Amino acid sequence: MSKNNVEIERKFLIKEIPFELNSFKNSFIKQGYISIDPVLRLRQTDKEYVFTFKGKGQIKRTEFEFPLSEKQFCELWNKVEGNEIVKRRYFIPLNDIYTAELDIYEGNLKGFKNVEVEFSCEKEADIFLPPKWFGEDISHNPKYTNANMAFFGL
């Protein structure tokens, strides 16, 4: 996320994963939602804990993150509604500029895979040519937001 608290990203389904994932940096992510309107998210990434507010939008949206202690996270977790999202995120360099964040879901979304790429401006997002292993562009499909998948599934 950029310093001006705006996230610009595109999101894709996965056609195939044409390489072994073991060599890429990865993180365990557990997240839940206190609300989806507005989006109020709790996320554990490995041993880091964050509370996030996300504004409206699809490719470009406001995002504010606030670090939490493990104790604060656990206390707030009692407020989570819907299903938790559990996934493993792999960080795959695409070139010298972009990194693909490949999410492989567990739990109630087991088997689902998608990938996100973050950009510094909307023009970069517009002209980005995804690699062949990316599938359908789902950036404008609200069905595939983690918040909606937590509440409504796939």
N, C-alpha and C positions, 0 to 999 in steps of 0.2 A: 504494500500500500504506500502511496506517495505521502509526503509530509503534509500536503494540503487536505488530507483526509478524504480523498476521492479515490475510489477503486475503479479501474477500467480493465475489464477482462472479457474474454470470449470463452465459451464453454462448448465442448464437443462430446458426442458419444464416441466410442472406440470401435473401429472396424476389427482391428487385430493388434496384438502387441508383438512386433517382429523381432524382439530381442529379449534376452534374459534380464530380469529386474534386479537380481541380487547385487549387481555392481553399483547401483544408484543409491544416493543418500535417500533415506525415507524416514517417516515419522508416523507414530500411532496417533490417531485423532479420535476423540470422543466429544460429541457436542449434542446439546439439547437447546430447546427454544422455550423461553418464558412467554413469548408472544411472536406472532408472525405479522401483526399489523399494529404497531410498527415491529420490525424484526429486532428482537432482543435475544441474543444468543450467548450461551455459555460454551466455552471450548477448552478442552484439555488437549495440548499437543505435547506428547511425551510427558515431561514433568513441569510444563508451563501451563498457567491457567489464565484465561482472559474472558472478560465480559465485553460483548460487542453490540453496538447499535448500528443498524444498517438502514439507510434511507431508501426511498423508492427509486426504481429504475431497473434496467436490465444490464446493459453493457457498462454504463457509467452510473455510479451511485456513491453517495456519501457513506463513509464508514468511520466510526470512532471506536477505538479499542482501549480498554482499561485493564491493566494487570490485576490479578487477584492472587491471594495466598491460597494454598490448597484447602485450608479451613474455610475461607470465604466461599470458594468454589463449591465445596461439599454442602455448605449451608444453603447456598442459592440453588443448588441442584434440586432441592425439594420443591422448587417452584416450577420446574420444567414440565411442560405439557407435551402430549404427543409421544412418539417413539424417539429414543436416542438414535443418533447417527454414529456409527462406528466404522472407521475406515483406515486404511494404510495409504499414505500419500507418498508417492515417489517423485523426486525432483530430477527431471530429465532435460539436460541442456539440448536446445534445438540448434543453437548457433552461438555466436559471441554476445548476442543481445537477449534472447528469450529463453525461458525455462518452461517446459511443460510440467504441470503439476497433475500427475496421474493419480486418481483416487480409485481404489479397489475396495468396495464396500463389504461389510460383514453384517452379522445380525439379520434383521428383517429385510435388509436390502442386499443380502449376500448374492454375489454374482454380477451386480451392477457395476459398471465401470464408466468413468468419464474423465475428461482432461480439461484443465483450464490454463489459459495463458494470460498473464497480466501485461498491460501496456502503460507507457507514460503519457499517452495522449490518444484521443479518439481517432485521429488520422492513422496512427500506427495500427490500431485495432481494425480499421476499415480496410487497410491494404494488406494485412497479414494473409499469407498463403499457407494454409495448414499442411503439414506433411501427409503423405498418403495413408499412414496408419490411423489418422484421425477419421472419424465418421461424420455423421450429420451434425451441423452447427445447431446447437440448442440454446444459444445465447438469448434468444427472444422468447423461449418457451418456458413460462412460469412453472409448468409441471415438474421441471428438473431442478428447481432451486432446492437446496438442502432443507430449507424451512418447510416448503410444501411437501417434500418427500417424508419428512418427519411426521407431519400431521395426516397426510393422505396416502402415503406409500407411492408406488409406481402405478 
